[in-house]
Amino acid sequence: MTLPPSFSPGSSQPRPAPEDPPKNPQQASQVTYPAFPGSSSAAGRPDLRTAVVVGGSTTPSTQRQGLSYADLALPAAYAPGSAASHRPGTSSTPSTPPAKPASPRPAPGLVTSPKSPPPAGRPRSGVATRSWPKRILITILTLLLALVLAIVFWGLFLNNRVNTNIGRADALSGAADTPGTTWLIAGSDSREGTAEANSGVEGQRSDTILLLHQATNGTAILVSLPRDTYVEIPGHGRNKLNAAFSEGGPALLVSTVEGLTGLTIDHYVQIGFNGVSQVVDGVGGINLCWDQTFSDRMSGLSWQAGCHDVDGPTALLFARMRYSDPLGDIGRTQRQRLVISSTLKKALSPEVLINPARQVALADAGAAALTVDRSAQTIDIARLALALRKAGDGGLQGVPPIASLGYNPGGGVGSTVKLDENRTPAFWEGLRNGTLTPADLTPQF
C-alpha cells in the first residue's frame, strides 16, 4: 500500500488496521506503523516501522517483509514524546524515555502464575473438613473423662462420709482363715438411739442372726440362724444363740457361730432397730409382698395379704412380728430376709443410683445405723450388699436343718430350736463349698 507524501500522523485519513494479535503469548507480535513525513526508503515507498512485542516489550525486527534494520529507521526529527513535536514547522530535541516493561498477558486457558496462598490462620477447606471428626472425637473423650472423674470423686466423697460416721467394734476372733468370704450380720434389739447402739453393745440381745457365705466358686448363700438355736457358747456352756451376744457382745457371738459352722467369720456387721427404719426411709421406702393376713397385738401391725409399699417404721414391725406367725421365729426369719432383699433391690435401683440426694441419705443412714469390725472398709460393705443381692436372686437363702422348734433342754434355758445333728455336718460342708440347693435351705421339721 502506497501512502501519499502528504500523509502525517493525526490526519483524518484512516490508519491501516493492525494485524491480529498472536494466539501464543510467547510468539512475537508485530505492529506496523507508517513513517512520518520526511522519511524515505530505498525502494521508493513510504517507510514503515515494524515492532515485535515479546512478553510486553517492544524490539525492532528485521524478519518482517524482508526489510532491513536500516529500512525501519526513524527520522531524527521523530520524537514520540508529544503530538506537537510531529507538526510541521515544529522542532524539538529527540528524547526517548526508557520503556517500562509491561505485564505479560496470559493466553486464555493457561495459568502463568500460581494462586495466592490462603491467609495465615485460615485453614483450607479440605483440612477443615478432615479436622471435624477429630474435633468431635476429642470433645466426646473430654466429656467421658469429665464424667469418669465426677463419678470417682463422688464415690470418694461418699466413701469418706461412710467411713467417718460408721461404728466400729472388736468382733473378729483371729481364727485361721477358711475358703471363701463369710459375713455375720446381727440385728440388735436395742430400742435406744442408733448412736447408743453403736457405742456399746453389751447387755443387748441379738434379735436377728444371719450368716452370708460366698464360696470360692462364686455362689452366695444366706442362712438365717434362729436366735433360740441351742448351741455351745465358748466359756459359758450350752445356751440359746442370742445369749452369746448379750453375755459377750459381737466377739463372743462370732466365736460361737464359728464353733457351730466351722467357718471363720471374715467380717461382722451389726444393725439396730432404729437403723433398719432409717435405711428403709433412706431409699425412699420399699415394697413388700406377703401372702398372709394377720393382726399382731404385740407389735400393733395389721397386714392384709398382698403387696404393699411401706416406710421404715412399718418395715421394722413387719420384720419383728412373730407371735401371729404360725412358724414363729422361723417365719420371722423369712420376713427379715424379705425386708433385706427388698431394701437392697431398692438401693441398687436407678431411682437411687442416679439420685445424689438419695445416695447421700442412704450413706448417712447406713453409716449411722451400722457397726462393723475394725478391719472392714466401705468396699467390704459394698461386696456384702452385692452378695446378699446375689443370694436373693438365686433363691439360696433359708435355714439349717432343724430337728425341733420346741426343744427344752432344762436348766432354766427354756424352749429352744434344736438343729438336726445328723444333717448339719453335710449342710455346713455344702455351705463352705457353695454346693447347697434351694431344697437344702427349705425348713424340714
C-alpha positions, 0 to 999 in steps of 0.5 A: 500500500502506497501512502501519499507524501502528504500523509502525517500522523493525526490526519483524518485519513484512516490508519491501516488496521493492525494485524491480529494479535498472536494466539501464543503469548510467547510468539512475537507480535508485530505492529506496523506503523507508517513513517512520518513525513520526511522519511524515505526508503530505498525502494521508493515507498513510504517507510514503515516501522515494524515492532515485535512485542515479546512478553510486553516489550517492544524490539525492532525486527528485521524478519518482517517483509524482508526489510532491513534494520536500516529500512525501519529507521526513524527520522531524527526529527521523530520524537514520540514524546508529544503530538506537537513535536510531529507538526510541521514547522515544529522542532524539538530535541529527540528524547526517548524515555526508557520503556517500562516493561509491561505485564505479560498477558496470559493466553486464555486457558493457561495459568502463568502464575500460581494462586495466592496462598490462603491467609495465615490462620485460615485453614483450607477447606479440605483440612477443615473438613478432615479436622471435624471428626477429630474435633468431635472425637476429642470433645466426646473423650473430654466429656467421658473423662469429665464424667469418669472423674465426677463419678470417682470423686463422688464415690470418694466423697461418699466413701469418706462420709461412710467411713467417718460416721460408721461404728466400729467394734472388736468382733473378729476372733483371729481364727485361721482363715477358711475358703471363701468370704463369710459375713455375720450380720446381727440385728440388735434389739436395742430400742435406744438411739442408733448412736447408743447402739453403736457405742456399746453393745453389751447387755443387748440381745441379738434379735436377728442372726444371719450368716452370708457365705460366698464360696470360692466358686462364686455362689452366695448363700444366706442362712438365717440362724434362729436366735433360740438355736441351742448351741455351745457358747465358748466359756459359758456352756450350752445356751440359746444363740442370742445369749452369746451376744448379750453375755459377750457382745459381737466377739463372743457371738462370732466365736460361737457361730464359728464353733457351730459352722466351722467357718471363720467369720471374715467380717461382722456387721451389726444393725439396730432397730432404729437403723433398719427404719432409717435405711428403709426411709433412706431409699425412699421406702420399699415394697413388700409382698406377703401372702398372709393376713394377720393382726399382731397385738404385740407389735400393733401391725395389721397386714392384709395379704398382698403387696404393699409399699411401706416406710421404715417404721412399718418395715421394722414391725413387719420384720419383728412380728412373730407371735401371729406367725404360725412358724414363729421365729422361723417365719420371722426369719423369712420376713427379715430376709424379705425386708433385706432383699427388698431394701437392697433391690431398692438401693441398687435401683436407678431411682437411687443410683442416679439420685445424689440426694438419695445416695447421700441419705442412704450413706448417712443412714447406713453409716449411722445405723451400722457397726462393723469390725475394725478391719472392714472398709466401705468396699467390704460393705459394698461386696456384702450388699452385692452378695446378699443381692446375689443370694436373693436372686438365686433363691439360696437363702433359708435355714439349717436343718432343724430337728425341733422348734420346741426343744427344752433342754432344762436348766432354766434355758427354756424352749429352744430350736434344736438343729438336726445333728445328723444333717448339719455336718453335710449342710455346713460342708455344702455351705463352705463349698457353695454346693447347697440347693434351694431344697437344702435351705427349705425348713424340714421339721 
